[in-house]
């Protein structure tokens, strides 16, 4: 169900998929490639395959907390936020599991950023 709710996208090198402080309508999962995450004009971390992009704004419902720039040509899985929220609302067990995955991803990013 989760895979049927999204689609694959390609991101050319140097493309910006999410901009800090702007509304975003997607949640992304990096499958291949590398992304740079900038906030306040400074690079705060780099993301490798397996990392979510846009999960903070997905969880909070707010604007993007950072800018996501493709460092390399990349391939991502993309979900429309509204469709994903509807799917998770209709599948409580899936919702709980997704929250666990988001939590783990955010902890890994914080640890990496603080090194």
C-alpha positions in Angstrom: 0.0 0.0 0.0 2.8 2.4 0.9 4.6 1.9 -2.4 1.4 2.2 -4.4 0.8 5.6 -2.8 3.9 7.2 -4.3 6.1 7.3 -7.3 9.8 7.4 -8.4 11.5 10.7 -9.3 14.9 11.6 -10.6 16.9 14.6 -9.3 19.7 16.0 -11.4 22.8 17.1 -9.7 22.4 20.6 -8.0 18.6 20.5 -8.2 16.7 21.8 -5.2 13.8 19.7 -4.2 12.8 21.5 -1.0 13.5 25.1 0.0 13.8 26.3 3.6 10.8 28.2 5.0 8.6 27.2 2.0 5.6 25.0 1.9 6.3 21.5 0.6 3.7 19.0 -0.6 5.9 16.0 -0.7 7.8 13.5 1.5 10.9 12.0 -0.1 13.0 8.9 0.5 16.5 9.0 -0.9 17.1 5.7 -2.7 20.3 6.5 -4.7 22.6 9.5 -4.6 23.6 12.1 -2.0 21.8 15.3 -0.8 23.2 18.3 1.0 21.0 19.9 3.6 21.4 23.7 4.2 19.8 25.8 6.8 20.4 29.5 7.4 22.7 29.6 4.4 25.0 26.9 5.9 25.4 23.3 5.2 24.3 21.3 8.2 24.5 17.7 7.0 24.6 15.4 4.0 22.1 12.6 3.4 22.7 9.2 1.9 20.4 6.5 0.7 17.8 5.5 3.2 17.2 9.1 4.5 13.9 10.9 4.4 13.7 14.4 3.1 10.8 16.6 4.2 9.8 14.5 7.2 9.9 17.4 9.7 7.4 19.5 7.7 5.4 16.3 7.1 5.3 15.7 10.9 4.7 19.3 11.9 2.5 20.4 9.0 4.7 23.5 8.7 7.1 24.8 6.2 10.4 23.1 5.3 13.1 23.5 8.0 15.9 23.3 5.5 16.9 23.3 1.8 17.6 20.0 0.2 20.1 20.1 -2.8 21.1 17.1 -4.8 24.9 16.7 -4.5 24.8 14.0 -7.2 22.3 12.7 -9.6 19.8 11.0 -7.4 16.8 8.8 -7.4 14.0 9.2 -4.8 10.6 7.8 -3.9 8.1 10.6 -3.5 4.7 10.7 -1.7 2.2 13.4 -1.9 1.7 14.5 1.7 -2.1 14.7 1.6 -2.4 11.2 0.0 0.1 9.7 2.5 -1.7 11.3 5.5 -5.0 9.7 4.3 -3.3 6.3 3.8 -1.8 6.5 7.3 -5.1 7.7 8.9 -6.8 4.6 7.3 -4.1 2.2 8.4 -3.2 2.9 12.1 -0.6 0.1 12.3 1.2 1.5 9.3 1.1 4.9 10.9 2.7 3.7 14.1 5.5 1.9 12.1 6.1 5.0 9.9 6.5 7.1 13.1 9.1 4.7 14.3 11.0 4.9 11.1 10.8 8.8 11.1 12.1 8.8 14.7 15.0 6.6 13.9 15.9 8.7 10.8 15.7 11.9 12.8 17.9 10.5 15.6 20.5 9.4 13.0 20.5 12.9 11.5 20.9 14.6 14.8 23.8 12.4 15.8 25.5 13.0 12.4 24.9 16.7 12.6 26.4 17.0 16.1 29.6 15.2 15.2 
